[in-house]
Amino acid sequence: MSPARFFLKLIQLLVLFGVLFSYAMFQGGFVSWFLFYSFVPMFIYFLLFLFYPLSTWKLKRVISKRVQYTGGEIQVTLKLTQRFRIPIPFLIIEDCFSESLTENYYDKNIYQLLDERNTTRAKRQQKNIRFPLFAKQLTYTYEMRHLPRGKHAFQAVRLKTSDFFGFIKKEYIIPLEDQLVVYPRSRKLAVKQKQRYTLEEGASPIYSVHSSNTHVVTGVREYMPGDKFSWVDWKTTARKQEVMTKEFEQEKNADELLIMDSTYSPNSNLLAFEACVELIQSFINHYSNTSVNVGLLGVGEKSVYFPPAQHGKKDAIQHYLTQVQPNAMVDFSRQLSKQVKQLPTNLVAHVFVYQLTKERMQAFEQLRKQVKHVVVYFVKASSKWTDNDQWLMQQCSNVGITINPITKEALQQETIEVVI
């Protein structure tokens, strides 16, 4: 309650008390004094309630999990204790959190709405009413389901109440900060290796870089799950007292770079962007138990580059994917072209986009000349494909770029099939 409103209510109470007292004094008689003395307990209660500070409530928030995955749920408990007890008819408790946490994420079924660009989802609000009266402690427990991706903040708790007659209304916000991290969800992938041919007629096929290992040993590295027993370098293992395996030339060149479109435009589909984030996280997890090095390039106003590494950068990439959102309206193709020349040549580039244009197609061709191979994942509902989209997808195939259309039907499956 603001100071001005406080003094206004105080003056109103004193004036009302003065009017009743004057009436009893000048009128006299049983009825007038009966009315006056009947009002005295109410007047005392109003004064107590007016001076009663909601700031004396002690508050504690208990969150069941502070780290969760997209679509998961948590349980939040608010424990309130009042220091001075007076009869409070009701108390409205509202937990205040960041705007990013108000959105609901309905698991993979949400991709049914992929063809609706400006999808409106139900807003989350946590508000409850309790009737404490003389109770010293209150507990409010609620569940938050369908959590959206991101780093979210619980900021404060808002308390609202009034007296029995609604004459005095109070509201107070108790600052209470907590954090919740929701990592992007990972999906199962069925990755098919594609035999790639040169453009010259009759040329022999170029097999996938992950199909087999050559016999040219280029070094040793620590053992990883999935390594063959015959790859163990026993001499180095005995010297270092830890299992070391041989690193082959072809294996060393099998680096994967995931390129993400994090630009924004008026035609951006935020649901398709979320699908791109999930796909990238799925690829990182898919390669986590292999000897393949994985990196990430986030193309936006300020591009972010994580060089391919086996496991050292996984946490940093996951942290980036947790918070990334489409940012400034910059040209993706132009930003990608700036980064291409700085990339190493021993890469297979995976590009995740939800828009195809002629300029982007040219950037993909420039990228293909720099790296070993380019795979494009185009996230868009098939019902929204334009003639230009289909022509550009065909052009990708014609110039040796593998194209994977990711439709809403594919996103609703338990396992997503892709070709690399």
ChimeraX attribute file (.defattr): number of C-alpha atoms within 10 A of each C-alpha:
attribute: neighborCount
match mode: 1-to-1
recipient: residues
	/A:1	13
	/A:2	9
	/A:3	8
	/A:4	9
	/A:5	12
	/A:6	15
	/A:7	12
	/A:8	11
	/A:9	18
	/A:10	17
	/A:11	12
	/A:12	11
	/A:13	18
	/A:14	13
	/A:15	12
	/A:16	14
	/A:17	16
	/A:18	13
	/A:19	13
	/A:20	18
	/A:21	19
	/A:22	14
	/A:23	15
	/A:24	19
	/A:25	13
	/A:26	9
	/A:27	12
	/A:28	11
	/A:29	10
	/A:30	10
	/A:31	10
	/A:32	18
	/A:33	17
	/A:34	11
	/A:35	14
	/A:36	20
	/A:37	14
	/A:38	11
	/A:39	16
	/A:40	14
	/A:41	11
	/A:42	11
	/A:43	16
	/A:44	12
	/A:45	16
	/A:46	20
	/A:47	16
	/A:48	13
	/A:49	19
	/A:50	21
	/A:51	11
	/A:52	14
	/A:53	16
	/A:54	20
	/A:55	14
	/A:56	12
	/A:57	17
	/A:58	13
	/A:59	19
	/A:60	12
	/A:61	20
	/A:62	13
	/A:63	16
	/A:64	12
	/A:65	12
	/A:66	13
	/A:67	14
	/A:68	18
	/A:69	18
	/A:70	23
	/A:71	19
	/A:72	19
	/A:73	17
	/A:74	17
	/A:75	13
	/A:76	17
	/A:77	15
	/A:78	18
	/A:79	16
	/A:80	17
	/A:81	16
	/A:82	19
	/A:83	14
	/A:84	12
	/A:85	13
	/A:86	16
	/A:87	15
	/A:88	17
	/A:89	16
	/A:90	16
	/A:91	19
	/A:92	15
	/A:93	20
	/A:94	19
	/A:95	20
	/A:96	22
	/A:97	20
	/A:98	13
	/A:99	12
	/A:100	14
	/A:101	23
	/A:102	19
	/A:103	17
	/A:104	20
	/A:105	19
	/A:106	16
	/A:107	15
	/A:108	16
	/A:109	14
	/A:110	16
	/A:111	21
	/A:112	14
	/A:113	15
	/A:114	25
	/A:115	19
	/A:116	14
	/A:117	13
	/A:118	13
	/A:119	13
	/A:120	9
	/A:121	12
	/A:122	10
	/A:123	10
	/A:124	14
	/A:125	14
	/A:126	13
	/A:127	15
	/A:128	13
	/A:129	14
	/A:130	15
	/A:131	14
	/A:132	17
	/A:133	13
	/A:134	13
	/A:135	13
	/A:136	14
	/A:137	14
	/A:138	15
	/A:139	13
	/A:140	16
	/A:141	13
	/A:142	13
	/A:143	13
	/A:144	16
	/A:145	16
	/A:146	17
	/A:147	24
	/A:148	28
	/A:149	28
	/A:150	22
	/A:151	18
	/A:152	20
	/A:153	18
	/A:154	18
	/A:155	16
	/A:156	19
	/A:157	21
	/A:158	15
	/A:159	20
	/A:160	16
	/A:161	21
	/A:162	18
	/A:163	17
	/A:164	13
	/A:165	9
	/A:166	10
	/A:167	11
	/A:168	18
	/A:169	16
	/A:170	19
	/A:171	16
	/A:172	15
	/A:173	17
	/A:174	18
	/A:175	12
	/A:176	15
	/A:177	13
	/A:178	14
	/A:179	15
	/A:180	17
	/A:181	21
	/A:182	24
	/A:183	25
	/A:184	26
	/A:185	23
	/A:186	18
	/A:187	20
	/A:188	15
	/A:189	16
	/A:190	12
	/A:191	14
	/A:192	10
	/A:193	14
	/A:194	14
	/A:195	12
	/A:196	16
	/A:197	14
	/A:198	12
	/A:199	10
	/A:200	7
	/A:201	7
	/A:202	8
	/A:203	9
	/A:204	10
	/A:205	10
	/A:206	11
	/A:207	13
	/A:208	15
	/A:209	19
	/A:210	14
	/A:211	11
	/A:212	11
	/A:213	14
	/A:214	10
	/A:215	11
	/A:216	12
	/A:217	15
	/A:218	12
	/A:219	12
	/A:220	16
	/A:221	14
	/A:222	13
	/A:223	19
	/A:224	15
	/A:225	9
	/A:226	9
	/A:227	14
	/A:228	11
	/A:229	9
	/A:230	9
	/A:231	15
	/A:232	19
	/A:233	19
	/A:234	16
	/A:235	11
	/A:236	16
	/A:237	16
	/A:238	11
	/A:239	10
	/A:240	10
	/A:241	10
	/A:242	12
	/A:243	17
	/A:244	21
	/A:245	22
	/A:246	23
	/A:247	22
	/A:248	18
	/A:249	15
	/A:250	18
	/A:251	21
	/A:252	17
	/A:253	17
	/A:254	19
	/A:255	25
	/A:256	23
	/A:257	24
	/A:258	25
	/A:259	22
	/A:260	24
	/A:261	25
	/A:262	25
	/A:263	23
	/A:264	20
	/A:265	14
	/A:266	6
	/A:267	10
	/A:268	15
	/A:269	21
	/A:270	18
	/A:271	21
	/A:272	25
	/A:273	23
	/A:274	20
	/A:275	24
	/A:276	23
	/A:277	24
	/A:278	21
	/A:279	25
	/A:280	25
	/A:281	22
	/A:282	19
	/A:283	19
	/A:284	24
	/A:285	17
	/A:286	17
	/A:287	15
	/A:288	17
	/A:289	14
	/A:290	13
	/A:291	22
	/A:292	20
	/A:293	23
	/A:294	26
	/A:295	22
	/A:296	25
	/A:297	24
	/A:298	21
	/A:299	25
	/A:300	22
	/A:301	17
	/A:302	13
	/A:303	16
	/A:304	15
	/A:305	17
	/A:306	16
	/A:307	17
	/A:308	22
	/A:309	17
	/A:310	19
	/A:311	17
	/A:312	10
	/A:313	17
	/A:314	20
	/A:315	10
	/A:316	12
	/A:317	21
	/A:318	16
	/A:319	17
	/A:320	16
	/A:321	22
	/A:322	22
	/A:323	15
	/A:324	15
	/A:325	18
	/A:326	18
	/A:327	15
	/A:328	13
	/A:329	13
	/A:330	16
	/A:331	16
	/A:332	22
	/A:333	18
	/A:334	14
	/A:335	18
	/A:336	23
	/A:337	16
	/A:338	12
	/A:339	14
	/A:340	18
	/A:341	14
	/A:342	9
	/A:343	15
	/A:344	13
	/A:345	18
	/A:346	16
	/A:347	24
	/A:348	22
	/A:349	26
	/A:350	23
	/A:351	20
	/A:352	24
	/A:353	23
	/A:354	21
	/A:355	17
	/A:356	16
	/A:357	12
	/A:358	14
	/A:359	12
	/A:360	19
	/A:361	17
	/A:362	15
	/A:363	19
	/A:364	24
	/A:365	15
	/A:366	15
	/A:367	21
	/A:368	21
	/A:369	13
	/A:370	19
	/A:371	18
	/A:372	17
	/A:373	22
	/A:374	23
	/A:375	24
	/A:376	22
	/A:377	20
	/A:378	21
	/A:379	27
	/A:380	24
	/A:381	22
	/A:382	16
	/A:383	10
	/A:384	12
	/A:385	12
	/A:386	10
	/A:387	9
	/A:388	12
	/A:389	18
	/A:390	14
	/A:391	11
	/A:392	18
	/A:393	20
	/A:394	14
	/A:395	15
	/A:396	20
	/A:397	12
	/A:398	11
	/A:399	13
	/A:400	17
	/A:401	21
	/A:402	21
	/A:403	22
	/A:404	17
	/A:405	17
	/A:406	24
	/A:407	21
	/A:408	23
	/A:409	14
	/A:410	16
	/A:411	23
	/A:412	15
	/A:413	13
	/A:414	11
	/A:415	13
	/A:416	17
	/A:417	15
	/A:418	19
	/A:419	14
	/A:420	21
